[in-house]
Every structure is written in structure tokens, then in C-alpha cells.
Amino acid sequence: MAMKTYFFLPPVRQAAGGVTVLRRMAAFLAASGREAFLVPREQPGEGPGWAPSESFVEAPVVAWDALALAPGDIWVVPEGWVNALTPGLNAGARCLVYVQNWAYLLSALPVGVTWRKLPVQFLAVSDPVSKFTTATTGRPAPVLRPGIDLELFRAPEKKPSLLAGGKIRIAWMPRKNKALARQIRETFDNLDPALAARCQWVEIAGMTAGQVAETLGSAHLFLATGFPEGCPLPPLEAMACGCLCAGFMGFGGADYMRQALPPEADAAPFAPWWELRHAPWGGNGLWSADADILGAALHLKTAAAWLHEGAAYPSQLLVQTLAHGRATASAYGLDAQRAAVLERWERLESA
């Protein structure tokens, strides 16, 4: 009997990228001829994670009450929903925990329960998350990265001009640590008031994916304020849209974020303490430690200065950083995600 795969969709009303990643995985498997199904715990809610997709055909849906797992089936559950493993454990199915954010891996466990006691396997959304998962569970966590739609998120032919008093447009997302983002802005405004006056802040909230792509395409800078993160997609989408990025790594962002700041920068360039995986691109942003308000503001000031001073003749460092950003985003396209999902499932099927 062919192996079936079921993806649990959690009952979150405001879904973001994590639900979309699960839906895409199921769609890739179904399109390859495999039996793959979505199993929502409740009716879909709101937010971009629930929006109908134009980039893939949804896998068929199985109602929660109609779920009938069998031994050999794969039951995929995101890390924050331990109780949802119950149908798979009771049926003797292969339970696969997809760790999309390291921060919820341990906090969601019931009292007295540890991952070391549960018969589950792990997948991790990024190299840092894999390191965290293996360290805390004692089990391997192969990396299965998400992807972004490069047909949707792409740089325009030309950004709004910064000549003749044109404003430097800084995009940011209030759902990512809004209070800290405002502190960074306040600090930035007071570091160099003249430069800050040349900037315009653009809020990304309550938008469709198409509107987000359009907004990022019109922005020059993107401030990343998310943490904790598993493998943050907004900075990748911003890079794909030609934005210069600055801000927090969120731990998981170290999967692809590489420091572009020179050693003589106003704030010493931040570097993670753990060994980073090899990446074929160089510095793609001005990154600071999580919650480092002053560091992020100083880096944002540097980024804005690069753009202001290079309005007519961009510096080599600015050109290189934007090019490395585009190369980074290209490595996280949907084709790469599809190939990785199918390769991983081939391994699961042969195990």
C-alpha cells in the first residue's frame, strides 16, 4: 500500500508564513503523484497563511473527524502543537515534527513530557533550528528550508528616485516586535536628524502577498525586527524586491544572513557565536543582535547613509550587498523548496 502523508494545520485564526509552508509542502507532494492531504483542526481563519494561492494547487483536505491514520502513514505536525500528535501516535503512524520555530519546541510540551520520550522524527526549517533541535532532543533534525515566490517577489526595473529630495523609503512590519521597532525608529531619528528627515517609514500590515510585494518593490530599506525566528521569510522577500536589509537575525535568520558591515562601522559588526553553514553569497545585510536597539539603529543609519550618499553613484559596498541579497533570495525560491521536499520524501519512503 502506498504511503500517505497528512499535514496537520493548527487552529490559528491569524496565520502567517508557517501555514503557507505546510500547504505548499502538501501541494508539492500531491502534484508529484503522492497521496498527500491537509487536515485542518478547524475551519481556516484569516491572514496571509490562509489566503488562496495562485502559485500552487492545494492538496485535498481531510476533515479532522474523518481522519483515519494507518501504520506507515506520515503524520506531519508543527512543533508547537504536541497534542496534535495523538492521532498519529495512537495509530502507529510515523510522526514527523516539523520545527518551524525553535522557540516553541520545548515551551509547548506538557508537564513531565520530553521529546526524548516520544517516538517522533524531526525536520528543521533552517540550520540554526536544526542545531537547537538536535541539542535539546538528542535526535537528528534534517533541514528542509521554506521558499518564497520569486515570480511575485522581484525587484522593479527602477526604485523611486532618491535624487532631488526623494525620500528613502523604510519598510517595516509592526507584527514583528512592534515596540522594539518603534524604539529603533526613535533612536534612529535622534542619531542623525537630518538623515532621518530624508526617510519615509512604510508600514506593512494587513496586506495580501501581492500588496506586500508591491510595497517592498517601492521601498529602499527593510528593517527586520523579528525574533525569535525559525527561518524568517520577510527579509528574503525584501532582498528579492531589491531592498537593502538591516535588523535582527532572530537566530534562525543566520541560515542565510551574512554581515555586510565593514569592521570600522559605527557599531561593531555582529557575528553569531556558532559556526555558520557555508553559503555561496557574501554580506547581504547590516545585521545586529536580537533586541540590540542601539546597534540596529546605528546599522539603519549606516544603511540609509549608503543610499543617500549613493543616490547618483552607488558605492561598491552598496552594489555588492544588494547583489548578494538577490543571490540569497534566489536560493530560496519555490523550485528549490519543491526539490528539497521531494528529495526528503524519497528518503522517508526508502527508510
C-alpha positions in Angstrom: 0.0 0.0 0.0 1.3 3.5 -0.9 2.4 5.7 1.9 0.1 8.6 2.6 1.1 11.9 4.2 -1.2 14.0 6.3 -0.3 17.6 7.3 -2.0 19.0 10.5 -3.0 22.6 10.1 -3.3 24.2 13.5 -6.3 26.2 14.6 -4.8 29.6 14.4 -7.0 32.5 13.3 -4.3 34.8 12.1 -2.0 32.5 10.1 1.3 33.7 8.6 4.1 32.1 6.7 4.3 28.8 8.7 0.8 27.6 7.5 1.6 28.5 3.9 4.8 26.5 4.1 2.8 23.4 5.2 0.3 23.9 2.5 3.0 24.2 -0.2 4.7 21.0 1.0 1.4 19.1 0.7 0.8 20.6 -2.7 4.3 19.6 -4.0 3.8 16.1 -2.8 0.3 15.8 -4.3 1.5 17.3 -7.6 4.2 14.6 -7.7 1.6 11.9 -7.7 1.8 11.1 -4.0 -1.1 10.8 -1.7 -0.9 14.0 0.5 -3.6 15.6 2.4 -4.3 18.7 4.6 -6.0 18.2 7.9 -7.2 21.5 9.5 -8.2 21.2 13.1 -10.8 23.9 12.5 -12.1 25.9 9.6 -9.4 28.2 8.1 -9.1 31.6 9.7 -7.7 34.9 8.4 -4.3 36.2 7.5 -1.9 35.6 4.5 -1.3 32.0 5.6 -5.0 31.1 4.8 -5.3 33.1 1.6 -6.0 31.1 -1.6 -2.8 30.6 -3.5 -2.1 31.3 -7.2 1.3 29.7 -7.1 0.2 26.1 -6.3 -2.8 23.8 -6.4 -4.0 22.8 -2.9 -3.7 19.2 -1.8 -7.0 17.6 -0.9 -8.5 18.3 2.5 -9.5 15.7 5.1 -11.8 16.8 7.9 -10.4 16.3 11.4 -13.4 14.0 12.3 -12.8 11.9 9.2 -9.0 11.4 9.8 -8.1 7.7 9.8 -4.3 7.2 10.0 -2.7 3.8 9.5 0.7 2.4 10.4 3.2 3.5 7.8 1.4 6.8 7.1 3.3 10.0 7.8 1.6 12.5 10.2 3.3 15.9 10.0 2.8 18.3 12.9 4.4 21.7 13.6 6.4 21.9 16.8 4.0 24.0 18.8 1.2 21.5 18.8 2.3 18.5 20.7 -1.3 17.3 21.5 -2.0 17.0 17.8 0.5 14.1 17.6 -2.1 11.9 19.4 -3.9 10.6 16.3 -0.6 9.6 14.8 0.8 8.0 18.0 -2.4 6.1 18.6 -2.5 4.8 15.0 1.2 3.8 15.0 1.9 6.2 12.1 5.2 7.8 11.5 5.1 11.1 13.4 7.2 13.8 11.8 7.6 17.1 13.8 8.5 20.0 11.5 10.2 22.5 13.7 9.5 25.9 12.1 10.5 28.0 15.2 12.9 26.7 17.8 11.2 28.9 20.5 8.1 26.7 20.6 9.8 23.3 20.5 10.1 23.0 24.3 7.6 25.5 25.6 4.7 23.6 24.2 5.4 20.3 26.0 3.0 19.2 28.7 4.5 18.9 32.2 6.5 15.7 32.6 6.8 15.1 28.8 10.0 15.4 26.9 10.8 14.9 23.2 13.3 12.2 24.1 10.4 10.0 25.4 8.2 10.4 22.3 8.5 8.2 19.2 8.8 11.0 16.7 11.2 12.2 14.0 12.2 15.8 13.3 12.7 18.1 10.4 14.0 21.6 10.9 13.3 24.7 8.9 16.9 26.0 9.0 20.4 25.1 10.0 20.2 27.1 13.4 16.9 25.4 14.2 18.4 22.0 13.4 21.3 22.7 15.8 18.8 23.7 18.5 16.6 20.7 17.9 19.4 18.2 18.0 21.0 19.7 21.1 17.7 19.6 23.1 16.2 16.3 21.8 19.3 14.3 21.1 18.0 13.4 17.7 18.9 14.4 14.2 16.8 17.1 12.5 17.4 17.3 8.8 17.0 20.7 7.3 14.0 21.4 5.0 14.0 25.0 4.1 10.9 27.1 3.1 10.7 29.0 -0.1 9.4 32.3 -1.4 7.6 33.1 -4.7 10.2 34.7 -6.9 7.6 35.4 -9.5 5.8 37.6 -7.1 8.7 39.0 -5.0 11.0 40.6 -7.5 12.8 43.9 -7.9 11.2 46.5 -10.1 13.0 48.0 -13.0 13.6 51.1 -11.0 13.2 52.1 -7.4 11.7 55.6 -6.5 14.4 58.1 -7.2 16.5 59.5 -4.3 17.6 62.5 -6.3 16.1 66.0 -5.9 15.0 65.4 -2.4 13.5 61.9 -2.9 12.7 60.1 0.3 14.5 56.9 1.4 11.5 54.5 2.0 12.0 52.2 5.0 9.6 49.2 5.1 8.8 47.5 8.5 6.3 45.1 9.9 4.6 46.0 13.2 3.6 42.4 13.9 7.3 41.7 14.5 8.1 43.2 17.9 6.3 46.5 17.3 7.5 48.2 20.5 11.2 47.4 19.7 10.7 48.6 16.1 9.4 51.9 17.4 12.4 52.2 19.7 14.8 51.6 16.8 13.0 54.3 14.8 13.1 56.8 17.7 16.8 56.1 18.3 17.5 56.4 14.5 15.6 59.7 14.4 17.9 61.1 17.1 21.2 59.8 15.8 21.1 61.9 12.7 18.0 64.1 12.5 19.0 65.5 9.1 19.3 62.0 7.6 16.1 60.8 9.4 14.3 63.7 7.7 15.2 62.2 4.4 13.4 59.0 5.3 9.8 57.8 5.0 8.6 54.9 7.0 6.3 52.4 5.3 4.2 50.0 7.4 3.5 46.6 6.1 0.4 45.3 7.9 -2.9 43.7 6.8 -1.8 43.3 3.2 -2.2 40.5 0.7 1.0 38.8 -0.6 0.7 40.9 -3.8 0.4 44.1 -1.8 3.4 43.2 0.3 5.5 42.6 -2.8 4.4 45.9 -4.3 5.3 47.7 -1.1 8.7 46.1 -0.9 9.3 46.9 -4.5 8.7 50.6 -3.7 11.0 50.5 -0.6 14.7 51.1 -0.5 15.3 49.7 3.0 13.8 46.9 5.1 14.1 46.8 8.8 13.9 43.2 10.2 12.7 43.2 13.8 11.5 39.7 14.2 12.8 37.3 16.9 12.7 34.5 17.8 12.6 33.3 14.2 13.0 29.9 12.6 13.8 30.9 9.0 12.4 34.4 8.5 10.9 34.9 5.1 10.2 38.7 5.1 13.9 39.6 4.8 14.3 37.2 1.9 11.2 38.7 0.2 12.7 42.2 0.8 16.0 41.1 -0.7 14.2 39.6 -3.7 12.5 43.0 -4.2 15.8 44.9 -4.2 15.7 46.2 -0.7 18.8 46.8 1.5 18.2 45.0 4.7 19.1 45.7 8.3 18.0 44.5 11.7 17.8 41.4 13.8 18.8 37.8 12.9 16.2 36.2 15.1 18.6 33.2 15.5 17.1 31.3 12.6 17.9 34.1 10.2 21.6 33.1 10.5 20.7 30.3 8.0 21.2 32.9 5.3 22.0 36.3 6.8 25.7 37.3 6.3 27.2 40.5 7.6 28.0 43.2 5.1 29.3 45.8 7.5 33.0 46.6 7.4 34.9 46.3 10.7 35.1 50.1 11.0 31.3 50.6 11.2 29.8 52.8 13.9 28.6 49.7 15.8 30.9 46.6 15.7 29.5 44.1 13.1 27.5 41.4 14.9 28.6 37.8 14.4 26.9 34.7 15.8 28.9 32.7 18.3 28.1 29.4 16.5 29.7 28.2 13.2 27.6 29.3 10.2 26.9 27.0 7.3 28.7 27.7 4.1 26.8 29.9 1.8 27.8 30.9 -1.8 26.9 34.6 -1.2 28.7 37.3 0.8 27.4 40.0 3.0 23.7 40.6 2.3 22.6 43.0 5.1 23.6 45.0 8.1 22.7 42.6 10.9 22.6 43.2 14.7 22.0 41.0 17.7 18.4 40.5 18.7 16.9 43.3 20.9 20.0 45.4 20.4 18.2 48.7 19.8 21.2 51.0 19.5 23.1 48.6 17.3 20.1 48.2 14.9 19.6 51.9 14.8 23.3 52.6 14.1 23.2 50.0 11.3 20.0 51.5 9.9 21.7 54.9 9.9 24.7 53.4 8.0 22.3 51.7 5.5 20.4 55.0 5.0 23.7 56.9 4.5 24.8 54.3 1.9 21.6 55.0 0.0 21.7 58.8 0.4 25.3 59.2 -0.5 25.0 56.7 -3.4 21.8 58.3 -4.9 23.7 59.2 -8.0 26.7 56.9 -7.8 26.2 53.9 -5.5 29.3 52.7 -3.7 30.8 49.3 -4.5 29.8 48.1 -1.0 26.1 49.0 -1.6 26.1 47.4 -5.0 27.7 44.2 -3.7 25.3 44.0 -0.7 22.2 44.3 -2.9 23.7 41.7 -5.3 24.3 39.3 -2.5 20.8 39.9 -1.3 19.4 38.9 -4.7 21.6 35.8 -4.8 20.4 34.8 -1.4 16.7 35.2 -2.3 17.2 33.2 -5.5 18.5 30.3 -3.4 15.2 30.2 -1.5 12.8 30.0 -4.5 9.8 27.6 -4.7 11.7 25.4 -7.2 14.4 24.8 -4.6 11.8 24.2 -1.9 9.9 21.7 -4.2 13.1 19.8 -5.0 14.0 19.6 -1.3 10.6 18.4 -0.3 10.5 15.6 -2.9 14.1 14.5 -2.1 13.3 14.3 1.6 10.1 12.3 1.0 12.1 9.9 -1.3 14.4 9.3 1.7 11.4 8.8 4.0 9.8 6.3 1.6 13.0 4.3 1.3 13.7 4.3 5.1 
